Amino acid sequence: MAFTFETRTASPTNSASNPAMTDFYSQADVQQILQVAIARQAQAGEVEQLTRVQLLEIADEMGISAGDLQIAEQEWQVQQGDALERQEFNRIRGSRFQRRTTRYLIVNGFSAAIALLITGGGGWLWAPYLALGWGMIVALDAWNTFYLAGDRYEDSFQSWRRKRLFKRSVHSWLNRWLKN
């Protein structure tokens, strides 16, 4: 049984007055309606998890072949892996920014304390110039860490991914070489 999706708008009064008349939904509408229904069930605690057999049964009822479902499942797994990698990438960038900011605060705190001790509170203080210059770099780093989007974000993510894969392959190669 195969489903065909068609968009047609019927006024609510026509549907109510003619119960034999059926409404048709686009594929996107069906996906959204099913997502809302599943989310409502999850919120109500009715369905927490489905087994793979149940997933196959639902797909069969919707006219989706097992092969198409398997391909969709593989695409979904790739998307989930990509989402997890992006979360890891964002976590690493955030922690790197936090380390840099902490370093900035510690160094500038000590340099301000040293400058105040040397000059006794008067005279020329070089610490504010250091803090301002380095602070501008920290602000740019914050912008690149938290507000990077679009192509620049994607380029940065892909570069990080390539370096990560390279490190893993070198590590794997070294482990195999050392075991022999």
N, C-alpha and C positions, 0 to 999 in steps of 0.2 A: 504494500500500500504506500504510494508516494503522495506527498503533499505538494500542492502548488499554492503559492502565495500570491494574492492579488489584493490591491488596495481599492477599497470602495467605501465611500462614506454613506451611511444610511442614517437618516434622522431618527432620533429615539422614538418619535411618535409613529413612524412607519413600522419599526420593529415591534413596538408594543401592539399596534393594531393588527399586524400580520405575523403571528407566531411562526408560520411556516417559512418566513423569510430569514435567511441566515446572513450573518455579517462575515466579511472576509478581512483578514489581517495580513499585513506585509510581514516578511520574515523578521525584519527589525522589530516590529510591534510584538510579534510572538515571543522573541527573545526577551524583550523588556517585560512583558506581562509575566512570563515564567520566572524571570529573575525576581520580580516583586513578590510573586507567590512563594517562591522558595525562601526568600528573605523573611517573609511573614511567618512561615512555618518555623524557621530557625529561631526567630524572636519568641515565638510562643513555646519553644522547646519541644515541638512535635517531632522534628527530624533533625538529628545531629549529624549523622553520617549515613551514606548509602554504600552498599557493597558494589563491587564491580558487576555482579550478576544483576542487581537492581538497575544499575546504569545501562547495561545491555538490554534489559527488558523495556526500560523507558525509551531507549533509542529505537528498539524494534516497534514499539507502539506508535512512534512518530514517523516510522518509515525510513529510518536512518540505518543504512547497512552497517554490519560489524566492521567492515573495512574502512568505511568513512569515519566511524566512531574511533577506530584505532588511530587513524591519521590525525583526527582532531585531538585525541588524547596525547599523542606525541607532540603536537604543536603546543598544547597547553603546558606540557612538562617543560618544553624549551622556554616558553614564556615565564613559567614559574622560576626556572633556573636563572633566567635573565633578571627577573625582578629581585631575586635573592642576591645576585652579584651586584646589582645597583645599590641595594641596601648596604651591602658590605663596603662598597666604594664610598658611599655617602658617610658611613660610620667612620671609616678610615680618614677621610678628608676632615671630618669634624674633630676627631681626636688629634690630628696633626695641627689643626688650627688652635685647639686648646693648648697643646704643648708650646706652640710658638707664642701664644698670648701670655702664658705663664712665664716663659723665659723673658719676655719683654717686661713684664711687671717686676720680676725679681731683679733683673739687671738694672732697670731704671730706678727701682727703689733703693738699691745699694748705691748707685752712682749719685742719686740725690742726697742720700745720707752722707756719703764721703765728701761731696761738694760742700754741704753745710758744715761739716766738721772742719774741713780745711780752711774755709773762709770765715768761719765763725758766724755765719748768718748774713754777713755783709760782703760786698765786693761782687766780682763778676762770677756768675754761676753758669757753667756750661751744661749742666744736667738738663735744663728745660729744652735746649736745642737738640740734644741727643734724643730726648723723649718725643719731641715733635717730629723729628725726622724718621725715627723708627716707628712712631705711631702712625705716620702716613703709610708706611709699608704694611703695618698690621691691618690698617683699614682696607687697603687694596687686597690683602690676602683674605679678609673677611668677605669682601665683595666676590672674589673669585671662588670662595668656598661655598657661600650660601646663596648667591644670586646668579650663579652661572647657569645659563639655560641654552636651549637650542643646539646649534651646531658646535659651539664651543664646549658645551657640557658633553655632547656625544663624542667629540674628538678626545676630550680628556678621559672619558670613561673607556673608550676603545684603546687608548694608549696604556692606561692602567691595566686593562684586561690582557693586552699583549705582553706587558712586562711580567704580570702574574703567571701567565701560561709559560713564558720562557723560564722563569725561576723554578716553576714546578717541573718542567722537563729536565732542566739541568740537575735539579735535586734528585729526580728519579734516576737519571743516567748515572750520577755519582753513587747513589745507593747500589745500583746494579753492579757498577764497576768495583766498588769496595767489597761486595760480597764475593766476587770471583777471585 
